[in-house]
Amino acid sequence: LMHIAHEKGWPLRRADFFYDNSSEALGINDQIFIGKELLISPVLVAATEEMNVRLPAGEWYEWESFNFIKSTMNSIKVVYKTPLDYIPVHIRAGSILIMQESKLTTFETRRTNLKILIALDSDGGAAGDFYWDDGVSLNVGQDFINLIVEVQVVDNKSLQIKFKGTIGCECPPFVSKFIVLTAGKKYKVKGDSSFDVTAKNFGFEVFFKNGLKVNKLQNYNVEFE
């Protein structure tokens, strides 16, 4: 996200009208997008116990539960309870998020394993960007990874994951897990000696026993029974 902001000059936090040119979106001032993938609806009024969240047309997942929501009109409004420890967050279906465990410092955080969250749309597809460099150098030259990650369910037989782009550095992180949100569909994954699979209400998780090295990744298939 920071790389795209640097290259294109786009803001990190974006108003609804960045992606929705309707008159309704122009009047929304209590929601923000982080990139195009995450919609954040902060509680801005003290002592609020519930709030209406506007979801633009499309498909979404709730962050905490990974429940799948489809907005078939210009937008829909969903009512959420808002206790003190909760902020409504939604993931746009068709997105891919690269995540790491949060630590006290960025130095420590960058050395934790990566998790790739794949939020499939109802057609079984998703795509996203992945950028990585050493996190220190002002001029990284060719020492960076810049990939487009594309995912597609093929004939209901496999999940095909493709990595395209530039791999120019020996970077430390491993991918430990794929978290796959399946838009309410159920898939049974075939076993493999290199990973364990856990079925979830939202889809499934693939945990790699020895991790996958980011700069060694090739196209990857997860086969279904």
N, C-alpha and C positions, 0 to 999 in steps of 0.2 A: 504493500500500500504506500509506504514512504517512497519507494522507488518510482512508482507511477506518479505520485505527487511531484517528485523532483523532475521527472522527464516531461510531464504534460502540464504541470502547473495547476492541477486539480486540487481542491481542498480535501483534507482527510474527512472532515465532517461535512455532510451535504444535506441541504434541505430537501423536502419531498419533491419540489418542483425541478430538482436536478434530473429526475427520472420520469416525472409526471407533469405534463404541461397543462393540466386541467385547471379551471378556475378554483376548484375546491382545494387543490394542492397548494395554490398560492397563498391560501389563508391558514395553512398549517404552520404553527410556530412552536409546537411542543413535542415534536419528533425530529430525529436526525438519522441519517444514514451514515454508517462508517463504511467507506467504500460503497460498493453497490450490493454487498452481500448481507450486511447486518442493519436491521432497523431497530433503533433504540427509542423507547418511549418513557423518558424520565418522569418521575412524579414531581411536579413543580409547585403544588399547592399544599401547604401544611395541613396535617391531620386528614389527608385524603384517604379514604378507605377503599374506594374503587374508582376506576377511570375507563373511559372509552379509548380504545386504540384503533386508529384507522389503518387498515391494511390495503395498500393499492392493489389493483387488479393483478392477478397472478397466483402463484402457489408459494406457501410459506410453511416453515416449521417453527413451533415454539421452542425457545432455547432450552428451558429446563426439562420439559417433558418430551421434546421432539415430536409432539403431536403435529399431524399434517393438516393444513388448512388451505382450502382453495377459494379464492375470491374471483367469482365469475363476472361480476359487474365492474364498474369503474373503480369501486372500492367497497369494502365492508367495514363495519365497526364492531369490535369485539370488546365485551366488558370484562375487566380483570380486577380481582381483589388485589389490593396493594398494601400488604403489611410493610413494616419498616425495612425489612431485609429483602424486598423484592422489587425489581424493575422489569417491566415487560420488554423482552428482546426477541426478535424474530429473524430467522435465517431465510433468505430467498432460496427457494428450491431451484436446483440447477447450478448451485454454487459449490465451490470446494474451499475449505478453510485449512490452512496449515497452522497447527497449534503446538505450544510448548507449555510445560509446567511452569508456573510463576514462582520465582525465587526472590530473595531480598535484593539482589543486584542483577543488572543485565549480564554481567560477566558470568554469573552462576546460571542464569536462565538460558543463555545461549548454549550451555553444555548439557542441557537436558534433552532427552529423546523427543523426536517429533511425533505428533499424531496428525493424521490426515482425515478430516471430517468431510465425507462425500454426501451431499444433500441432493439425492436424485430427484428430478422432476417426474411427473406422471408418465413421461415417455421413456424413462429409464436413463436419462442423460444428465451430465454435469460437466462443468469446466471451470478452471481457475488458474491463477498465476502463482508462481513460486520464485522468489528472488532471495539470494543469500550471498553475502560477502563476509570479509573478516570482521566487520563491525567496527573497525578502527581507522583504516586507511582513508585519507581524503581522496586519493586517486587509486582506485582498485585495479586499473588497467584491465587485463583479461582474467583476473583472479576472482571470478564470481560465477554463480549459478543463476541462470534466468530461464525458467521453464514454463511452458504451458502444459497444464495437466488436463487431459480429456478422459472422461469415463462414460461408458455406454453399456447397458445391458443388451447382449446380442442374442436374439432368438430365444430369450428366456433360458439360455443354457449356460451363460457365463457373464461375468462382469469384466469388461476389458478396460484396462487402465493404461493410457499412453502418456509418455513424457516426451515433449518436443522442445528443443531450444539449445541453449549454450551451457556446457559444463566445463568450466575453466579453472577449477580450484579443488584442492584436497581439503574439504571442509569437514568438521568433526561430527555433525549430528547424524544419528541413525533414525530411521522411521521405525517406531515400535508397534504402531497400530493403525489400521484403517477402521474408522467408524462410519458405517454405511446406513444412511436413512433412505428407506425404500418407498416412500409415498404411500404407505398403507399396504403394499404388496408383500407377499411372503416368498422367500427363496430359501432353499436348503442347500447349504454349501458343502461340497465334497471335502473330505479330509485330505490333509497334505502333511508330509513329515516336517515341513519348514514352518508351519504356523498352526495355531489353535483357533477355533471358531466358537463364538458364543452367540446364540440366538437371543435377540432382544425384541421387546414389543415394537420398537421403532424400525427394526431391520436386523442387522447383525454386526459384530465386531470381529476383525481378523487381527490376532496378536502374533507377531513374528518372534519366534523363539530366540533367534540370534540377531534380530534387527536387520533392517535393510539400509545399506549405505547410500546416502543421497546421490553421491557422484558416481555410483555404480548401477543405479536403477536402469533397468530396461523396461520395455513394455511388459505388463503383468496381467495375467488372467486368473480370476477366481472362478472355478468351475462349479456349476450347480448340478444337483442330482435330478 
